[in-house]
Amino acid sequence: MGYGFLFDVTKCIGCRACVAACRQYNKGYLVPTKGGMNELPLDSGMDRRLEKLKKDWDGKDPLTGNNWIRIHAYLIERGNKSMWRFVRRSCFHCERPTCEAVCFAHAFYKTPEGAVLYNRSKCVGCRYCMMGCPFSVPKYQWDELFPEVQKCRMCYERTKIGAPPACVSACPTRAVIFGDRQMLLNEARSRVKQNPGQYVDYIYGEKEVGGTSLLMISDVPFEQLGMKTVQDGRITGRAVPEYTDQALMWTLGVAAVYGAAMATLYVANKSKEEKEH
């Protein structure tokens, strides 16, 4: 089944150590900069498809081509109390990725280890992956001379040998843990079952778009954390490529019937013309 993450909203303190660790570890992945060093650059302050990025601590800054993890802060009202909750924004590494399905160049692909990766040498820049992703994760490097589509790589060089990604190693509260996806599902179910008053009875990513490798549990409904769920009907419980699978199955049948009908008409018309002559 591959590896995955389990993110526990109740344990996240919003320190953003995961964001810093992601930058530090992946600095050697991108193309060398003018100074000759490989680095994951800071935001320029502007993503051309979005409004100017917020700089306040509790802002909901979006993912960009150079920022693969974000921590969004939400002020939750519960009775007469207010509390902060923090939620991770990054690639969900879907079990059956839409980005892979829509990419005719096969630049995106799902690995046996669970990571969804991008092959820059195959990308033609069509950006269908950005339009197709149900979580709006892949981002284009608008400010680069030779731009690419970027997102979380699950620190693949580490995960393929069983080591945890950098964000997991950096988390001081173990808000995010790494391991076999089925094991993480069992852990999530165990936490929810053993602490019914602490968690909502829902595991995000278990069903969304057919299942994802990033799973989440929380003590507040995910809808209050700005997330679409199968439960509220705003996102499908089926893998998105399954819809096109059905269409393609019918396409072959329709094409065969259409071809047979045209051949029949041709033969009938030809026979009629021969009789008239």
N, C-alpha and C positions, 0 to 999 in steps of 0.2 A: 504493500500500500504506500510505502514511502514515509518520509519524515514530515513533521509539521511543527507548528507553534500552538501553545495554549496561552492566551492572554487573559489575566484575571483583573478586571476593572477595580475590584475592591482592594487590590494590593498596589496599584500604581499610584505614586505620589507626585507624578508630573515633573520629575527631575530632568528628564530628557537626556539621561546618560546614554540611552540607546541611540538617540539621534547622533550624538557626538561619536559614539563607537562606530556607527555605520559610516560616517564620514572618514574616520581615521583608517578603518580597515580597507575600505574600498577606494582609497586615494590612488592606488596603483592600477585600478581597472580602466580608468578613462584615458583618453589620448593625452600625451604630454602637452603641458602648457608652454607659453613663451619662455618662461624661466628655466625650462628643461626638466622640471619636476612634475611627476604625475600627482594630481590631487583632485579631490572632489570639491569643486569651487563653491564659494558662498553664493547666495542669491545675488543677482544684480539689482534686486529690488523691483524687478518688473518681469512678469510673464505676459507675453503679448496677447494671450487669449484670456487673461484674467485682469481684475482690477489690481491696483497697486497693493502689494503684499502688506498685511498688517504687521506692525512691529511690537504691538502690546503683548504682554506675557500670556494672556488668555485668548489671543486671537486664533482664528481657525485658518491658519495659513495652509494653502493647498500643497499637494505634492508637486514637484517640478522635475525637470530633467536632471537636476543636480541635488535634489533632496528626496530621498527614497523612503524616509520615515518621518512622520509628523505625530506629535502628541497634541490632541485637541482637548481643551478644558471646557467643562460644562458646569454651570451652577444649577444644582438641582434643589428644588423646594420639596420638602417632605414634612407635612403638617406645618408647624410653626418654626421649623428648622431649615437652614440652608446648608448645603454641603457641596464641596467640589468633587467632581469625578473626571477622570482623565481616560481617554481612549486612544488607542493606537490607530494610525492611518498608514497603511502600506499595502503592498501587493498581497492578495489572498492566496496566490498560488493554487488556483482552482484545480479540482481533480480532473476536469475536462475543460481546459481553458478556451474561452471564446477568442482571445487574441491569437492563439495557435490556429483555430479553425478558420478565421477570416484572412489569415496571412497567406496569400497565394505564392509567396516567395519562400515560405517555411522558415522565416527568420525567427519566429517564436516556436519553442518546443518544450514539452513536459519531460523531465528527466525521471528515471526510476527512483531517484532519491526524493522526489517530490517537488523540487524547484522548477519553476517555469523560467526558462532562460531565453536570451536574445542573442542571435548571431548577427553581428554588425555587418559582416561581409555579404550577407544575403539580402539585407534590407534595401528596398528600393525607395523608401520615403513616402509611401502612399498614405500612411497613418490610419489605415483601416483598423488597426489594433486599438487605437485611441478611441475611435468611434464605437467599436464593438464591445469593449470591456464594460460589464455591468457595474463596476465599481469606479470607473474613470481613473484607473491607475497609471497606465503607460503615459509618459510625458515626453514631449519633444524638446530638444535643446535649441530653443529659438535663437539664442544669442551666439551660438557657435558657428564658425566658418563652415565646418563639415558636421552638421548636426546628426544626432542619432536619437532613437527612442530609448528611454531609460526607465528603470524601475528596480525594486528590490530583487536581488539575485539569490537570496537566502545564503549569502556567503558561501557559494557553491564549493570553492576549494576546501573549505572546512567541512561542510556537511557531507560531502561525498566520502569522507573518511570517518564519518560519525561524530565529528566535533561540533559543538554548538555554534551557531552564528554569533558574530560580534555583539549584536544587541542583547542577546541572551546572557552572554558572559558578563556584560557591563551592568545589568540590572541589579541594584542593591537590595531590592525587596522580593526578587524572584516573581515579579508580576508577569513575566513571560518566561515560559519554559519550553524546552525543545525535546523532541523524541519521536518515536513511531506514532503515526497519526491515530491508529486504533488504540494504542496505549493512552494517548492524550484524551481521546474521547471517553475512555473508561475513567480516567482521572477526573474529567469534567463532570461526568455523571455522578461519580462518587461524592465530589464536593457539593454538588447541588442537592443530592439526596440526603447527605449527612448534616447539611446546614440549611434546612428549608426556609428559615427566617432570614438567612443572610443573602441568599441568591434567588433571582427569579428562575422559574423552571423553564429555562430555555438555553440552548447551546447554539450560539451564533456560528454559522459555518458548517453545521452538521448537515443541513438540508439546502441552504442557499445555493442556487445555481448548480444543484447536483452534488454539493459538498466542496469544501475548500480545505487547504492545508493550514490555514490560519483559523483557529477556533477561539471563541471568546465566551466568557461567563461574566455575569454582572449582578449587582444588587438592585439595579434600576432597569426598567424596560429599555431595550436597545433603541426604541423609537425616540426616547428622550436624549439619546446620545447621537442623534442625527443619522441613524442607520436604517436602511430599508430591510424589512424582514419578510420571510414567507408568511409569518403569522399575520402581518397587517396587509398582506396581498400586494405590496409594492415591489416585490421581486419574486422571480419564479423559483420553484423548488426543483425544476428540471435543469439539466445542463443545457445551456443555450444552443449549442450545436445540434442537439437532438431535434430541434424544430426544423432546421435545414435538412437534417437527415431524412425526415419524413417527406419534405418537399422534393428532395432529390430522388427518393424511391418512386414517388408518383411521376416525376419527370421522365424517367426511363419508360414507364408503362405508357404514359401519354404519347411519348415520341413513337413507340412501337405501334400503338393503335393508329396514330395519325399517319404514319408511313404506310401501314397496311391499307388504310382507307384511300389514300392518294393513289396507291398502286392499283387498287380495285377500280377506282374511277378511270384511271388511265387505260386499263385493259378494256373496260366497258365502252369507253368512248372510241377507242381504236377499233374494236369489233363493229361498232355501229357505223363508223366511217367506211370500213371495208365492205360491209353489206350494201351501203348506199352506192358504192362504186361498182 
